[in-house]
């Protein structure tokens, strides 16, 4: 079982909807538990079993499909 925590900006609607989209995609995997929590202003990070993944590249949000692949990737699945 993989545990994913998505930390999102509590006031930014773009990050909020991007977080919701990512969470919905990840929740389709029965071996993944997803929690979405408020983080710092401007924050969009993903933690997978203790390993941090940046959800932004500079000021741009990373593509949800790219983040999903990184969360499900073997380098994350075997970490820890």
N, C-alpha and C positions, 0 to 999 in steps of 0.2 A: 504494500500500500504506500502510495506516494502522498505526502502532505504538501500542499501549495498554499502560501499566503500571499495575497496580492495587496500591497499597500498603495493607496491612491490618495491624491490630493482631495481633501474634503470639500473644496469649493469650486474646482474646475470641472465644468460639464463635459469637456472633451475627454479628459482623463477618466472621468466617471463612466462615460458610455463605452470607452475603450476597455476599461477594466471589466465591465459587465459582459462585453462580447467575449473577452478572453476567458473569463470565468465560466460562461455558458459552454464554450468549446471544450474546456478542460473537464468540466463536470460530466461530459458525455462518456468519459473513461471511467468505468466502475472501480478501477484500482487507484483512483485519484480523489482525494478529499481537498476541496477548495474553500478557503476562507478569504473574504474581502474585508479589509479593515481600513479605517481612515489613517493616513500617515501625515506627514508634514505638508505644508503648502508647496505645491508644485511637484510632489513626489509621485513616482510611478515605478515601483520596484516589485519584483517577484522573488519569493524565497521558496526554494524547493528542497525539502528535507534539510534545511539549514544552509543551503548554498544560495547566494544572492545573484539574481539576474537583473541587469538594468533594463527597464522598460522604455527608456528614452535614449536617444542618440543625440546629444546636444540638446536642442530645444524641440526636437521632433520625436513623436511617439513611434516606436518600432512597430512594424506590421504584426498583427495578431497571429498570422500563420507562422511567421518567423519565430515569435516567442513560444508558440505552442510546440513547434519542432524542437526548440532548445529545451523546453521543460521536459519533453518526452524523450529527448536524446539520450544515448547510452552514457555520455560523460556525466550527465546529471543523475540518471537512474542508478549508477553504480557508486556515486559519491556517498561518503558517510559510512 
